[in-house]
Amino acid sequence: MNREQPEEDEEEDLHHGQSYVRMPPEPEPEPEASSASFRLPESARVFDELPRARIVAVSRPDAGDITPMLLSYTVEVQYKQFRWLLYKKASQVLYLHFTLKRRAFLEEFHEKQEQVKERLQNLGIGDHMPVVHDDEEADDVHVLPHHDDHSAKARNVPSSAVLPVIRPALGRQQSISDRAKVPMQEYLNHFLGNLDIVNLREVCKFLEVSLLSFLPDSSWQKVWAVLKPGFLALLQDPFDPKLLDIIIFDVSHHLARNGDGQITLAKETKERNPLHFGFEVSSGGRTMKLRTRSSAKVKDWVAAINAARRLPEGWCHPHRFGSFAPPRGLTEDGSSVQWFIDGQSAFDAIASSIEQAKSEIFITDWWLCPELYLRRPFQYHGSSRLDILLESRAKRGVQIYILLYKEASLALKINSMYSKQRLLNIHENVKVLRYPDHFSTGIYLWSHHEKIVIVDNQVCYIGGLDLCFGRYDTSEHKVEDFPPSTWPGKDYYNPRESEPNSREDTMNDELDRTKYPRMPWHDVQCAVYGPACRDVARHFVQRWNYAKRNKAPNEQAIPLLMPHHHMVIPHYMGNSKDTNCETESKQTQDKDIKVRRQSTLTAPASYQDIPLLLPQEPDHLALHNGDLGLNLDINHGHLDHPNQTNFKQPLSNRKAKQDLCPQDLQMKGFVDNLGSPEVSLVIHHNNTSKANVRHIDKEWWETQERGSQVASVLDVGEVGPQATCRCQVIRSVGLWSAGTTQIEGSIHNAYFSLIEKAEHFVYIENQFFISGLSGDDTIKNRVLEALYRRILRAEKEKRCFRIIIVIPLLPGFQGGIDDGGAASVRAIMHWQYRTICRGPNSILKNLYDVVGSRAHDYISFYGLRAHGRLGDGGPLVTNQIYVHSKLMIIDDRMTLIGSANINDRSLLGSRDSEIGMIIEDKEMVTSTMDGSHWEAGKFSLSLRLSLWAEHLGLHAGEVNQIMDPVADSTYKNIWMATAKANTAIYQDVFLCVPNDHIHSRAQFRQSLAHRKEKIGHTTIDLGVALEKAEILQEDGDMVVVGTDPTGRLQAVRGNLVSFPLEFMCQEDLRPFFSESEYYTSPQVFH
């Protein structure tokens, strides 16, 4: 890597113990925006006062050659205390002149263009001129306004000034050089006398200077380093929270290894100057060079940094499933979780946590709407609107960091630019980044898909819910809201009918509420407490810092962030006496050690009084985990602007209550490690002791503990009990999404392993189900293969085994089944049917070949549907309930929940970025499985029972009927029978699609035309009931449709319906060559 070399006369009289960090090369200047001013912004100017220059000498290559263009000039330039010599030919001066003239012409052209545009608008001609919204790369580019007092003419260098340089006055040969000094000096005076001109990029390049040229030391900068087991951070001052730079230790196959094969984060470097001693730190694709004053100090630093590779955290090692994060809850570390079903309960919990925020909030979403109300009815909960909630906390000093997915605007209408502008206008404590920039990164097909809210590093919410329109819902899943009370404006959402454009007034309806139903939304969210919460925060920090370095490397308002996992006070109890004694014995010999003493607390103190950067250390971790309090010198190109970071002390970890803890189900015994190092259960882990409980903020704790008062798992509802657990954060990330040097697909690995180890049943809810069997060269993820293998094993062992999969009935994208613009809808249907039941790669086709019709005893597929009347006297309508949850429950003991869909986009790691959590219950309850006694998990069992009670329409007293999920009395007599009955009723009343009777697009067109003829209006999926009796012929059979629809619908129980396996079975649903989707990579759809 090319790096700027230090000067030979670099300062030598440095304090003992100081270290230095090498600067990266100066980044190449980015091309100017076409509509922006060409001047550097004030904060980025090289010169803040005028430099002076004089011609020292003029020389000629040949004494007999008097050609002016071949003259060479030695120019001495002085700026403040800096002085340097330039050697320039007259031809270089001429080139500079033409460059400045071209720049002046373009600036003047743009100024006149603006004047013409303004005049046209004043005349009323330009009021309705088309505006192209091209925000592809412009949202983070600093575009300067034009100023009248700095017009292009004021920055113009007249051509007459350069003519004498080209053609100096004639005379004797020996005096040509002397006479050439005068015109060159006059020309230099033209641009050196104007601060705007001298700061132009071309002039700075001519003068051979940059933004880094006039730092106190042009190659190195003194800093403090904070070393923690998970990162190395650099600060200007140990008590100043301005973070200059940070290297977060991460898994990387590029890391060097020592002779023993151990990963090496840091290594000594050889310096040209024998008085300099340096070392190099590399991780996460980044390298930082540092110096200190002694070889012994270098060895100490290298040893301490390399100690970060050890377990249990071992951030440089892949953990179980290849995850960056280790399993948590193996000791009593406060790990606990709580589930929320549907948006009402989840949004209320998120709002409560935000209201209690004291330090910082992290949010990242695929789509975020600042005008979203987190509580309803919205008329009575105005303060619950997201932007108002965030503003109230920001005004109280809470730092808020929001990462938005920057969509391809031609493909999606989520308009993250609008959201960013609204959020930035809330308060200066709200920081927002959008990523990725599609053109510069080359990423057009993939997205940031995580849904994360983290408050004070104490609680995080992950799952399927974005903080955006259409997600709020209740267990009732109403299809109507007229007049509006629950879903205002564009929150009355049905993407099958119309995707809302958030550029427009969000309080204006997108749909006619008297004609079209909303699409109910089913989702599941999870709150995580304890170390796993900080693991999720570490993931957010990695993504934020990567986006900041790529999008706003020199933007002071956008700070780098520091992980808090190893900076929570209860993890650093005790006092390092040995270190203190050594420090005090050396303080008279080395004055820098006085500074080091500030980082070692010699007396116990209240946790609230301990500076967050300087925690107390346990004796056995004093060297490896401590802040090595040495002055370091740093010089990084993107570190000129220190960043603001809030270091308010977070709350202590809470120890979750335990109701039942009979047996300890070891996580490593349940699943495979897939090549990852074994994690011993005897771990030197920094535990939260009982003594710390008294420091807990009781009000905050009680607010978060709402669900823990559930008396029994049979008390089903929308909010689950808070249960202690073993858990692990898993994710899908790669170089483009998080800057990691290797792809992590731990979610995919976890799915495969958990299914393989399942004993009795697998329950899945997901937005998509697109997967492949072994040998499938098109679909790469192997969730389907794991399910297929597990069924074959059950068949071989002659044991009962069930797999239940609940997915949307249709993809949630705009366009009817037969519409010309709905090729994307049909393409996704193709890949899902290819996975489920059509073709040689489908699971049902392969199972039929082995077990015949008994395949449905092992695996079955379902959807959800709701109905209602649109206002008083309005039409009776139905709509699918869109299944957006991403969860899997195994044997009522293990749960996987997160943001990842079951498709290649979410699971491969190199595509969409995702986050998830594996949860294994520690609190067990007595249950039944396949007719026998079973110890089920409190979290997993209560979640399944509540989900099934909602889907099946069971009352509280009926929940005990579904305790055993695999028994025929539950699976066949209740679950399958309810789905079959509900499907038949909806078919009789609505003839809605999808259904098993429509096999082709021609049949669909016939049904649609008939409905419009009889009713005059229907929804895009034939969702309006015919309320008069009618006899239709379907497949040769006479069917009575529309008989007493209200009475028929009263027999519907819950929302469960069968997934139509025969729908469109005669059609090839892949895009045709005449459709634009045909020319899109198929990977977009799977």
Order of alpha helices (4+ residues) and beta strands (2+ residues): beta-beta-beta-beta-alpha-alpha-alpha-alpha-alpha-beta-beta-beta-beta-beta-beta-beta-beta-alpha-beta-alpha-beta-alpha-beta-alpha-beta-alpha-beta-beta-beta-beta-alpha-alpha-alpha-alpha-beta-alpha-alpha-beta-alpha-beta-alpha-beta-alpha-beta-alpha-alpha-alpha-beta-beta-beta-beta-beta-alpha-beta-beta-beta-alpha-alpha-alpha-beta-beta-alpha-beta
